[in-house]
Amino acid sequence: MLQDIAFGRLENEYRALKASGEDRVLCFREGEILLSRSEEDLLTLPRVSDLEAGQNKYLFRMEGENYFLWMGAAPEAGGVWRYEPVRTLRQLPSKDICYAVMTGWHLYNWYRVNRYCGNCATPTVHDEKERMMRCPNCGNMIFPRIAPAAIIGLTSGDKLMLSTYANRNYKRYGLL
């Protein structure tokens, strides 16, 4: 299963936890993430104790560590910490950190675009029992979108079967 990743287990169910000093914090600023990078391109995310006090929202647990989202204005970079574009991280050796950042990035964007109710434009509030934004005015409940996808490769020996897209003026191939 997807949550059983090579370097641990992703537990993304919502928990009403408070951040403590050793928990990891994902701090996004527009399309960037706050992190430290070694000369070998290994990444480190800040812990709560590395940053000034701020409000954090629980995201998930991975490899026995809790990850929180920095809420509010992004903290300033300094010392070993700097902001880097999220999109540049995919090819780095720290696959566990990249996976955590991308998972957090999706949740960050979901929280960001659901600050207001789509029915009545009232500011939404975080639910305390599940990962949901709720409108205090009309009761609208907003949950993260789930977009499942399956990609398979059908092989016969060393051959890979490709399909062509129908009704196109040009040939474009894709996996089944």
C-alpha positions as CSV (number, residue, x, y, z in Angstrom):
1,M,0.0,0.0,0.0
2,L,1.0,3.6,-0.5
3,Q,1.4,4.3,3.2
4,D,3.9,1.5,3.5
5,I,6.8,3.3,1.9
6,A,10.3,2.1,1.6
7,F,11.7,4.1,4.5
8,G,8.8,3.8,6.9
9,R,5.1,4.1,7.3
10,L,3.0,7.3,6.7
11,E,0.2,7.8,9.2
12,N,-1.8,10.6,7.7
13,E,-5.0,10.3,9.8
14,Y,-5.8,13.5,11.7
15,R,-4.8,13.8,15.3
16,A,-5.4,16.8,17.6
17,L,-1.8,17.0,18.8
18,K,0.3,20.0,20.0
19,A,3.8,20.4,18.6
20,S,6.7,19.7,20.9
21,G,10.4,20.6,20.6
22,E,11.5,17.5,18.6
23,D,8.7,17.5,16.1
24,R,9.4,18.5,12.5
25,V,7.9,21.6,11.0
26,L,7.1,22.3,7.4
27,C,7.4,26.0,6.7
28,F,6.2,27.0,3.2
29,R,6.5,30.4,1.6
30,E,4.7,30.6,-1.7
31,G,6.5,27.8,-3.7
32,E,9.3,27.4,-1.3
33,I,10.1,25.3,1.8
34,L,12.4,26.1,4.7
35,L,15.2,23.5,5.1
36,S,18.9,22.9,5.5
37,R,21.0,21.2,2.8
38,S,24.4,19.5,3.3
39,E,27.2,19.5,0.8
40,E,26.0,15.9,-0.1
41,D,22.5,17.3,-1.0
42,L,21.0,15.7,2.1
43,L,18.1,17.6,3.5
44,T,17.0,18.4,7.0
45,L,13.7,20.0,8.1
46,P,13.6,22.2,11.1
47,R,12.3,21.0,14.4
48,V,9.9,23.1,16.6
49,S,12.9,23.9,18.9
50,D,14.8,25.4,15.9
51,L,12.2,28.1,15.3
52,E,10.7,30.9,17.3
53,A,7.4,30.1,18.8
54,G,4.5,29.9,16.3
55,Q,1.3,28.2,15.7
56,N,1.5,24.7,14.1
57,K,-1.1,22.3,12.7
58,Y,-0.6,18.6,12.9
59,L,-0.2,17.0,9.4
60,F,1.0,13.4,9.7
61,R,3.5,10.9,11.4
62,M,6.2,9.3,9.4
63,E,9.2,7.2,10.6
64,G,8.1,7.7,14.2
65,E,8.2,11.5,13.9
66,N,5.3,14.0,13.9
67,Y,5.2,16.6,11.2
68,F,3.4,19.9,11.7
69,L,2.5,22.7,9.3
70,W,3.7,26.2,10.2
71,M,0.5,28.4,10.2
72,G,0.7,32.1,9.6
73,A,3.4,34.2,8.1
74,A,6.5,32.2,7.2
75,P,9.5,32.6,9.6
76,E,12.6,34.2,8.4
77,A,15.5,32.1,7.1
78,G,18.8,32.4,8.8
79,G,21.8,30.4,10.0
80,V,21.7,26.9,8.4
81,W,18.0,27.4,7.3
82,R,17.1,28.7,3.9
83,Y,14.1,28.6,1.6
84,E,14.3,26.5,-1.6
85,P,11.8,25.9,-4.3
86,V,9.7,22.8,-3.5
87,R,9.9,21.6,-7.1
88,T,13.7,21.2,-7.0
89,L,13.6,18.6,-4.3
90,R,12.3,15.6,-6.2
91,Q,15.7,14.4,-7.5
92,L,17.6,14.6,-4.3
93,P,18.9,11.6,-2.2
94,S,16.7,12.4,0.8
95,K,13.7,10.6,-0.5
96,D,12.0,10.4,2.9
97,I,12.3,14.2,3.4
98,C,11.1,14.8,-0.2
99,Y,8.1,12.6,0.4
100,A,7.2,14.4,3.6
101,V,7.6,17.8,1.9
102,M,5.4,16.8,-1.0
103,T,2.7,15.4,1.3
104,G,2.8,18.5,3.4
105,W,2.8,20.7,0.3
106,H,-0.5,19.2,-0.8
107,L,-2.1,19.7,2.6
108,Y,-0.6,23.3,2.8
109,N,-2.3,24.2,-0.4
110,W,-5.5,22.6,0.6
111,Y,-5.6,24.7,3.9
112,R,-4.5,27.8,1.9
113,V,-7.3,27.6,-0.7
114,N,-10.0,26.7,1.8
115,R,-9.7,29.7,4.2
116,Y,-13.1,30.9,3.1
117,C,-16.4,29.0,2.6
118,G,-17.3,28.4,-1.0
119,N,-21.0,28.8,-0.2
120,C,-21.1,32.1,1.8
121,A,-17.5,33.4,1.8
122,T,-17.3,33.3,5.6
123,P,-13.8,32.5,7.0
124,T,-13.6,28.8,7.8
125,V,-12.3,27.2,11.0
126,H,-10.2,24.1,11.6
127,D,-12.2,21.2,13.0
128,E,-10.8,19.6,16.1
129,K,-11.9,16.1,15.5
130,E,-10.9,15.4,11.9
131,R,-9.0,17.0,9.0
132,M,-11.8,19.3,7.8
133,M,-12.5,23.0,7.5
134,R,-15.9,24.1,8.7
135,C,-17.9,27.2,8.0
136,P,-19.3,28.6,11.3
137,N,-22.0,30.5,9.4
138,C,-23.7,27.9,7.1
139,G,-22.1,24.6,8.4
140,N,-20.4,23.8,5.1
141,M,-17.8,21.0,5.6
142,I,-14.7,21.0,3.4
143,F,-12.5,17.9,3.3
144,P,-9.2,17.3,1.4
145,R,-9.7,16.0,-2.1
146,I,-8.8,12.4,-2.9
147,A,-7.6,11.8,-6.4
148,P,-6.7,8.1,-6.8
149,A,-4.7,7.0,-9.8
150,A,-3.4,3.7,-11.0
151,I,-0.6,3.3,-13.5
152,I,0.4,-0.2,-14.7
153,G,2.9,-1.4,-17.2
154,L,2.0,-4.5,-19.2
155,T,5.1,-6.4,-20.3
156,S,5.8,-9.5,-22.4
157,G,9.5,-10.4,-22.0
158,D,11.4,-7.3,-22.7
159,K,8.5,-5.5,-24.5
160,L,6.3,-2.9,-23.0
161,M,2.7,-2.5,-24.3
162,L,1.7,1.1,-25.0
163,S,-1.7,2.5,-26.0
164,T,-2.5,5.4,-28.3
165,Y,-4.9,8.0,-27.4
166,A,-8.1,7.9,-29.5
167,N,-9.5,10.8,-31.5
168,R,-6.3,12.8,-31.7
169,N,-4.7,14.4,-34.8
170,Y,-1.3,13.3,-33.6
171,K,0.1,10.1,-32.2
172,R,0.7,10.2,-28.5
173,Y,1.5,7.0,-26.5
174,G,0.8,6.2,-22.9
175,L,1.0,3.3,-20.5
176,L,-2.2,1.4,-19.8
